[in-house]
Amino acid sequence: MSQQVRGVVARGKGQPVSIETIVIPDPGPGEAVVAIQACGVCHTDLHYREGGINDDFPFLLGHEAAGVVESVGAGVTGVAPGDYVILNWRAVCGTCRSCLRGRPQYCFSTFNAKQKMTLTDGTVLSPALGIGAFADKTLVAAGQCTKVDPAAPAAAAGLLGCGVMAGIGAAINTGAVGRGDSVAVFGCGGVGNAAIAGSRLAGAHTIVAVDLDDRKLGWAKEFGATHTVNAKTTDPVGYIKSVTNGNGADVCIEAVGNPAVYRQAFDARDLAGTVVLVGVPRPDMTIELPFIELFGRGGQLKSSWYGDCLPSRDFPMLIDLYLQGRLDLDRFVSETITLDDVEEAFHKMERGEVLRSVVVL
């Protein structure tokens, strides 16, 4: 029997979000209903509200979440009612050409729940990233549920569902940061600071944080940056080279999604260095690079989608590190809020006042 719960809905482009009653169907084959305990407010949710992802309004927002499985549909074996899970937006298919080649982290055919959640008048909702977790409960594909140790509080654990995983994965998975490497991270919001934390976990020797906001640079030091540079007043490329013996960084991570910032990352890398783009550019953006530099410097230019993570592998490992005191997920939580506070949380995020506001249910 379907349920009616509260959810945060974006009805139109640029319109303030509202609390609506949403209808959650019983889980069908391969699906699960999850009672949400906490969900982070991510820039992606704001992009949905602003129409920057697509125009499939109304959207049920929220995707950076943890909670408890309430019920499952036929054929579900990976999770059961009562399991504590982090939701992911990459239910791996296991049968596409990437999965069959042993690369499930790049699965080309990820999927979500087949059934639709609706408003009470029958209007179909588009769940953000196939999740829609600014709600008391949500319906997802069972493969989107990753079991983790329930000792980790949901406000911290849920952040691995998107931004923190994206940043850590950009460093560890995509950038392959290793012991003794030098790393430069451009943009010190939630994703950038997660990349700093990931670089520290991986054993980087020098970690340079670049931003335009001294407050964010202060946060970066707390996450493990050894050097900081405000690009408003200092040339970041020259500074990065000055603290890497004139060479540039082994790995440069662009966590902004801006062509000018990407060019700085491109210029700040060492010979045979790696540039990782984890910031999300707008579809209309373009970039021009000197062709000879692509050849002459060697190295790799890579993009990192969701930190190239495999949730079943990475989420439990990172939660274990958190519980061991080696990864401070709590530091990403700037404030805890209610569903009614999501609109104001978007404004705080735009003003750069928070790393993450987290809705606690």
N, C-alpha and C positions, 0 to 999 in steps of 0.2 A: 504494500500500500504506500502511495506517495506521501511525502512529508512536506510541510510548509515551514520555512525557516527565514531568518533575516539575512540579507545580503547587501553589499554595496554595489550599486549599479551606475554605470555611465550611460545616460540615455542619448546624448548627442555630443557632437564635437565641441570641446571647450566648455561644456556646461558643467556646473558643479555636480558632484556625485550625490546620490540620494540613497537612503536606506529603503529597501523594498522587500516585500514578501516574495520569496521565490519557492518554486515547487521542485522538489528533488524526487525523481522516480526511484522505485526500488531498483537495485542493481541487476542488470541483465547479465548474460554470459560474459565472463571475463572482466566484469566491472566490480567496483567497490564504492561504498559510501563511507566517507571519513568524517568523523566529528573533529572539527578544527579546534586546536588549542591556542595557536598563535600563528600570525602571518605578518611578515615584514612588508613595509611600504617601499616599493622599488620604483626606480625611474621608468621601468617598462610599463608599470600600471599608469603612470602619468602620460606616457606616450600613447597608450590605448585611449585614454580620455581625450587627448588632443587630436585623435584621428591619425596619429603618426605610424600606426601599424597597418590598419585597414579601416574600412568604413562599415564593418559588420555590427553596428550598434543595434540594440543595447548590449553593453559588455558587463559581465559579472567579473569584477576586478579581483586582484589578489592571486598570488601564485607562490610566494616564498614561505612555505607553511609546513607545520608539523601537527600531528594529531593522532587519533586512535581510530583504527578501523572499526566501524560499527556493524557493517554487514557486507557480504560478498555474494556475487552471482554464481551461477552454475559454472563448473570447470575451473574455478580459481583454486590454486594449490599453493601459491607462493606466499600468501598472507591469509590471516584468519581474524575474525572478530576479536578485539582486544589487543591486537598488535599495535605497538607504538611505531609510527612511520614518519619519515620525511617525504613530502610529495615532490616528484620530479616531472619535468615536462618532456621526458624522453623515454617512453615505454619502448624498449628495444624489441624489434620484431623477430630477430633470430633467423630470418630466411632471406633477407636481401643480399645483394652481392657483397656488401661490406661486412655484414655479419658472417656470411659464409667464408669470407677470407680471414676470419679471426679478428676483425676490427669492429666489435659491437659498439665501441665508443663513438664511431662515425656512422652508426645505423642510418641508412637512407630512407627508412620507411617507418619512423616512429609514429605512434598513434595515441589517440585519446579515447574516452568513452564514446560509444556510438549513440546512446540515448542523449536527449537534450534536456537541460534544465530550462524552466520557463518562469515568466511572471504569472500571477494568478489569472490573468486574462488570456493566457495561452501564448503570449509573445515569447518567441524563442530567444534565449540568452546565448551570447558568445562568451564562453569562459576564457579569461586571460590565460594565454599559453596552455589552453586545454585544462585548466585547473579551476579557477574561480574560487579563491579561498578566503576572500573577505566575506565570510558567511559562517553561520553556526555549523553547517555541514556542506559537503560538496560531493559530487559524483565524478569519479575518475576511472580510467582503465586500471585494473589491478596492478599492471606492470609499472604504473606511475608511483606505486607505494614501495618505499625502501625501508625495511626494518632496521632500526638502530637501537642502541642501549637506552632504555627508558630513564636511566639516571640523569640524562642530559635534559635540562629544562627546554620546553618547546620554544620559548622566546629566542633562545640562542640556536638551538638545533635547526629550526626552520630556515634560518638564513642561508644554510647550505643549499637550499632549494633553488637559488639563483645567484645573486650577486657575489656572495662570499666564495662560492664554488667557482664562479667564473674567474675571479681574480686569482685564487690559489691555483686553479687549474691552468690559467694562462702562464703562470710561472713554472709550475712543476711538470704539468703534462705537455703543454704546447712548447714553451720555451726551453724545457729540459734543463732548468737551472741546476747546477751541481756545486759541489764543494769547491770553495775558492773562487767562484765566478764573481764578476762585477755585474750589477744590475741597475738599470735606470728605469724608474716608473714615472710616467707622465700622467698626472691627474690623480689626486689623492682623496677621492670620494670613497664610497664603500668598496667598489671593485678594485680601485687602485691600492687602497690600503690592504685589501686581501691579497693582492699580488705581492705587496711588501712582506706580509706575514708568511706567504708561501715561499718567497725567496729566502727568508730567514730560516724557515723549516728545512729547506733544501741545502743549506750550508753556504749561502752566498757570503762572500767576504766584505764586499762593498755594495751598499744599497743606497742609491741616490734617489730622493723623492723630489719631483718637480711639480709645482702648482703656482697659482696666482694669489692664493689665500694663505696668509701666515697661520691662521687657525688650523687649516687642513694640514699644513706642514708640521704643526705641533702634533697632530694626531699621528702623522706618518712616523714620527720619531718613536711614539709609544708602540707602534707595531713593528719596529725594527729597523727603520731607516738609519743609516750611519751618517748620511749627509742630506741636507735639504737645500733647495735653491728656489727662490721666488723669481719666476720668469718675467715678472713685471719690471724688475730692476736689474736682473743679471741674465746674461746670455746663457741659457741652460746647456747648450752644446759645448761652449768653451769651458763652463764649470765642470761638466762631467769629464771632459778630457783632462782637466787640471787635477782631478782626484783619482785618475786612472793612469797615471804616468804618461799622459799625453796620448793615450791609445784610444779611448772610448770604451764603452761598456760591452761586455760579452753578450748581454741580453738587454734589449730596450723594449719595454712594454708600454704601449699607448692605450690608456684607459679613458680616453676622452671621446674619440670618434670625430676628430677634426683634422682636415687636411694639413693645416699649418703645423699642428702639433705632431702629426705623423711625420712630417718632413724633418722636424727637430729630432725625433727618434731615429729616423733613417740616417741623419748626419752624425748622430752621437754614438753610433755603434762602432765597435772595433773591426778590424779586418776579420773576415769570416764570422762576423757577429750575426746575431739573430734579432729581427724586429718582430714583435708579436702585436697584432691589432686585436684588442678585446673591447675597446670602446666601439659603440654602434654608430656609424655615420648615417646621415640622412640619405635617402635614395637619390637626391639631386646633386650630391657632392661629387666632385672629381678631384684628381690629383695629378700633377705632372712631376716626374722625376728624371734626373739626368741618366740617360740610358747607359752611359759608360760606367757610372757608379754601380749600377746593378751587376755589371760584369766584373769591374775592376776590384771591388771590395769582396766579392764572394759572399758567403754566408747565406742566410735564409730570410725571406719575408713571409710571415705566416699570419693567418687569422686564427682566432680562438673562439669557437662557438660553444658557449656553456662550459668554458674551460676544458674542452675536449674530455669531459668527464664520462665515466661509466658509473652511474649512481650506485649500483650494487657493489662495486669495488671501492669507490671513493668515499661515499657518505659514512659507512661504518668506521672506516679507517680514521677519518677526520674527527668523528665523534669520540673515538678512543683517545686520540691525541688531546682533544679538549678535556676529557675526563682525567687525563694524566697531568693536566696543567701546562701542556706544551703548545696549545693553540687557544688564544684568548677570544673566544667567540662573544663573550659577554661585553667586551669592549666595543663591539660594533653596535650594541643596543643603546642608543642615545636616550630613548624614552619608551615607555609602554603606554598605549592608548586604547580607546574603545572603537568600535565600528563607527560611531558618530563623529570621531575625530579625524577620519581619513582625509577629508578635503583640506583641513588646516595642515595636516601632515605633508600634503603635496606642496603647500606654500612654504613650509619650513625647509623642505628639501630643495626647492628652487632657490631659496635664499642661502643655502649652504650651511644651515644651522645644525644639521644632524647628519650622522652617518646612516642610521636606520631608526625610524619610528616603527614600533612593532605593536600590532593589534593583538591584545590578549583576550581570549574568550573564556 
